[in-house]
Amino acid sequence: MKIQCIVLVSALIISACRGTDGLTPWREGYLDIHQISTGRGNATFMILPDGTTMMVDMGDLGDTSHFRQEVMPAVPSSEKSPAQWVAEYVKHFCEPLGNGGKVDYMLITHYDSDHIGIHGKGGVMELDSLLHIEKIVDRGYDYPTPELAMQMNRRTLPGYLRTMEARAARGLGYEKFVVGSDTQFALRSRPRDDFRIRNIYANGQLWTGEGFQTRDIVIGEGEEYQENLKAMNENRLSCTINISYGDFDYHSGGDIQGSSPNSTRPWRNVEKFVGEFIGETDVVLANHHAYSDAMYEPFVKAVTPQVCIIPVWDYYHPQPTTLDNMLRGGIDEGHPAVRDSVNYVFAAGLVGSNRERLAGDGALVPPDGHVVVRVYEGGDRFQVFVLDDRSLDYQLIYRTPMLKSR
């Protein structure tokens, strides 16, 4: 299919799916996944089918004036911090719950500033003072060793640890992420047999599919193993979860990365290991913001997503090759097996200069903003909505038709 035809079809779909009404309130049985756009880091908020609430990450890059390429403005404005805007967002969408914006669980995928904040300010540290967060789970700040963890994250970890100490003094929960667990993020009020959040991967350990058994994807023994582990970097240690609700599946892997098929260090191809393990997945939160070292063909082909969502705020995300992979399921446009239509790819923020650079493929990305996945009762159907991230009333600017879970 020629790219011009795809652009025309996409434009018609976008025109048909625009709306001015807001997103209808959550109700019991819905799974709502909000990818919040702040222009300054990653933040995901979820309301699970029984009303349990969960967040994944709360980033704050801090001052971006030194960035060499375009960074989107802070949204909806710079009058408040990202954490303050996120707190308002969470409270707004928690109104049907009547809980004042309480967060039952918060998962920190890893310790980079765009996922937790920087220098002890903003991000998770500030959000913890604005919302009641019952339990925080992270990959463990003693891994690979306390010294190495601090060395890898010297700008972010000290402030984060002070927050954890203050939370402990207030009697609030903390747990280390347990690979293989399907109870660490359990529904709190009404458990369901058709809903599960499964911990798939972290710290080089991949779930085997049995009990709490894991396998180490890092190779070597003794000093060789330690050197190979150091080569994993903070991104490749990210906590990875999969949410299943009936036939629906959702992947969130933080900043796990892939590697070239010709790499001499195959254990660093984390997303390939994860993709081959989880298989077909309806909605994928793009690994490492769809940068050039993630969303490689092997991962995309393994998970065959219907929808990809990119947390993004600067010129480098997404890269042209990764966007092409996501749109076409990792299949080259000229291949005889190429699909008749492209996948949906959404961006929670997309700078103008990058959309222009991405040309025809950039035109296939719907308007950017807060991206909301709503999975309906039982998990057999879902829709994706985009809400205006420049306004304070979260107006609906785009929605997909009803999609069938696989």
N, C-alpha and C positions, 0 to 999 in steps of 0.2 A: 504494500500500500504506500503510495507516495505521501511524503510528509505534508504537502500542501492540502491533500484531502483530509488528513488527520486533523490539521489545524482548523479546517473549515468545520468538520464534525464537532470538534471540541468547542469551537466558538458557539455553535448552535446549542450544544448541550448546556454551556454556561449560561447563555441567554435564557433558555427554558427553565433553568433551575434557580434563577435568582429569586429572592424573596425579601420582603420588608418586615415580616413578622419576626419576633424573637423565637428562640428555641423554647419549645414547651417545657414545663417543669418536669424534672425527674419524678418517676413514680415507682412503687415497688414492682420488681420484676425487670426493670431496665438496668443495663450496665452502661454507664456513661463514662467515657474516657476523654478528658479535656487536655489537649496539648496547648498550654497557655503561651501566648506570644508576649514577651516583654522587651525584646530587642537586646537583652543582656544575659541570656543564659537559658538553660533547660529547666522546665517545670511542667510536670504532669499531675493532674488531679483526677481522681476517679471516685465515682459513687457506685458501689457494688450493688447487686440485685436486692439485698436486704437492707440497704441504707448504710452499711459499713463504708467508711471513707478512707482513702489512701492517697498519698502523694509519692511521686518518684522525683527526687532531686529538686533543688531550688538554687539555681545558679545566679551569680552576679559577677560580671567581668570587671566591675569597677570602672576606672577611667579608661576610655577607648580612644582618646585623642592621639595616642602614639601609633595607632594601627596604620599600616601602610596603604591598605585598600579600604573601600567604602564599608562602613558599618551602619546598619539601619538605626534611626533615632530610637531612643527609649520610648516605649509606647505603654499607655496612651499618651504620656508626656513625661518630662523629666521633673515634674513638680513633686513626685513621690518616688521612693526607691522601688526597685523591682519587687522586693518582698512585701512592701506596703500594697502595691497594686495586686499582687497575687493573693494577699490576705483578703482584700476587698472582693476579688473574684470568687474565692472559695466561699466566703460568707454569703455572697449573692446566690450562688447555685446550691448552697446548703439550706436555703430557706424552706424547701419542702420537708426537710428533716427536723427543723426546729432545734438544731444543736448548736447554734451560734458559730458555726464554722469549725467545729471540733474535727481533728484529723486522728483517726484511729491508728493508722500505720503510716510511717514515712520510710521509704527505702532510699538510701544514698548509694547510687551505683558505683561511684568512685570519687576521689578527692580533688579533682580538677576544679578550678575556680568557676567555670561555666556550669558546674553542677552543684557546688556547695557555697560559693562566695570566696572572698579573698581577704587576707590580712585580718581575719577575725571580725570583719564587718560585713553587713548585708547577708544575702543568701540565706542558708539554713539558720545561721546564728541569729539573724534578725527575725526571720519567720517564727522561730521558736518563742520569741517575746510577744508575737502578735496573735498567734493561734495556740490553742491547747493541742499539743501533739502527744498522744498517749504513748506511742512506742516508736523509736527510731531503730532501724536495722541498717548495718553497713557491712562492708567486706572484711572489716577487722583491721584496726590500726596497729596491730602487732605483726602484720604480714607484709613481705616475707619475714622480716624481723622488725622490731620497733625502730631500730636505727635506720634500716633501709626505707621503711615507710615514711619516716620523718625526712630523710634525705630526698626522697622523691617528691615530697609535698610540703616543703619548708614554708611556702607562702600561704598555705591553706590549712594545714593540719593543726598547728598550735591553737589557733582561734577556735577551730571546731572542737578540739579536745576540751578547751575551757567551757564551751557550751555543754558538752556531755557531762562534765563534772558538776556544773550548775544544775543540770536536769536531775542528776542522781541525788543531789541534795534536796530537790523538791519531790523526790519519790517517783519520778517518771521513768519509763522503761527504756532499756537499751538491750539489743541482742546482736550477736554476730550472725551474718547470713549463713544459713545451713543449706548447702547444695543437696538437692534431692528432696527437701521438705515440701510437703503440700499443706502444712498446717501453720507455718509461720505467719501467713497472711490469710487466716481463716475468716469466714463470715462470722460476725460477732453476735447477731441476734437471731437469725433464722438460717441455719445451715441448709444447703441444698446439695443433692447428689449430682446435679448436672453442672455445678460450678466449682472451679479449682484454680488456684494460683500455684504454679509449680516452680521451684527454684532449680534452674537448669545448669548454671555455670557461674563460677567465680574463682579467682586466684589460681588459674591453671587447672582447676578441677571440674570435670564434666560428669554430670549424672549418667549412670549406666542404664537407668530405666528400672532398676530393682532396688527397693527399700531406700536406704541412704547410701548405697554404694556409689563410689565415684572412681573415675580413672584420671590419672595425671597425664595431660597432653604434652607437658614439658619432658624432654628426653634427657638422658645422661645420668651419671652417678657422681656423688661426692662434689668436688670442686667444679667439674664440668656442669653438673646439674645446677649448682648455684649461679654460675655464670650465665647459663641459658635462661634461668629464671629472671635474672636481672635484665635480660634482653627483652623481656615481655613488656615492659613499661606500664605505667599506671592505667592507660586505656585498656590494655589487653587483660587486665585483672578485673574488669567491670562485672558487677553482679548482673545476671541475666535471668529474667523470668518469662514464663509463658502463661497467659490467662486463657482458660478454656471455659466456654459457656455453651452447653449443648454442642452444636456443630461448629460454633464460632471459635476461632483462635486468634490470639494477639501476642506479638513478640515485642519485648523491650529489653535491649541488650546494652544500654549505656553507650560507651565508646569502644566496644570490641572492634577489632580491626581484622582485615584479611592480609594476604600477601600474594605476591606474584607466584604463578605455578612453577617458575624457575628458581624460586627462593631456595637458598641452601639451609634455611632455618624453618622447616615446615611447621614446627610446633607453634610458630607465631601466627599461623593462619587460623585464629580463634573462630572467626565467623564461619569458616568452612566446617569446622568440627561441629559447631552449634547448629548450622543450617542442615547438615546431613542428619543430625540427631532429631531435630524437631519436625522436619518435613513440611508438608503443605500448611500454610498459615494465611489466614484471611487478611489481617492487617498487620503491617510491620512498621514499627518505629525505626527509621533508618539508622543503622549503626554509624557511629562517629559522624553524625550530621551529613552523611553522604559525601564525605571528602574523598579524595582520590585513593585513599588506602582502605576503603570499606565499600560495602555493597558490590563486591566483585561478582562476576558471572556465576561461579560455583554456588555462592550463597543464594543469590536470587533465583537460580534455577531449582535449587533444592526446596525453597519455601514457596515458590510460585505465588506471590502475594496478589490479591486483588487490589489492595490499597497500600501505598507507602506514604508515611508522614515524616517530613524532615523538620527537626528542630533547627532553625537557622536564623542567623542575624548578620552575616557578613558576606563579602564578595566570594569567598572560597567555598561556600556551601550552597547548593551542591556543585560538584564538578561535572563537566559535560558528559564524560564517559559513564559516571555513576548514574546520572539522570537517565541516560539512554538505557542502561541496564534495567532500571526500575520501570521505565515506561513500557519496555518490550519484554520484560520477564527474562532478561539475559540473553535473548535470542537476537542475532543480528538482523537488521531490517531486510537484507537481501536473502535471508535464508528461506527456503520453501515452507518451513514450518512456522514462519512468523504469524502472530495472531492477527485476526482481522481488525481488532481494535486494541487500543493501548490501555494499560492499567491506569488507574487513578493515582496520581502523585500530588500530594498536598505539601505546602510549606507553611510552617508557623513563623512567618516572616520571610521576606525575600527582597534583597536590595535591587534597585532598578538597574544598576550597571551589570549585575550578574544575569538578570532576566534578559537583558539585551544581548549579552555574550552568548547565552544559551539559545538564542534565535528561535527556530521553529519548535524545538523541544521546550524552550522556556514558555512559549505561547500555550503549551498543553497543560501547564500548571495553573490551576484555578486561582482566583484572587487569594492572596495570603491573609492570614489573621489567626485568631484562635481556632484550632481545628478540633472538632468534637465528633467522636464516634459514639453513636447510640445503638446499642444492641437490644433488641426487643425481647419480651418474655420468652424464655425457653432457648434463645440463642440461634434460632434458625434464620433470622433476618436482621439486617442492620443498615444504617445510613450514616453518611458523613456530612457534617455541617461546618461551614466556615462563618465565624462571627467577627464583626468589625472590631479590630484591636485598637483603633484610634478613638473610639467613642466609649462613653461610660455606661451605655445601656445595652451593649452586646447585641447590636442589631444583626440579624441573619442576612448574609450577603451571597450565600451559595449553599446548595444542598444537592446531594446525589439522588438519583432514583433509589428505590428500595433494592438492596443487594441481598442475594441469597448466600448464606454461610455454606461452606463445603464440608 
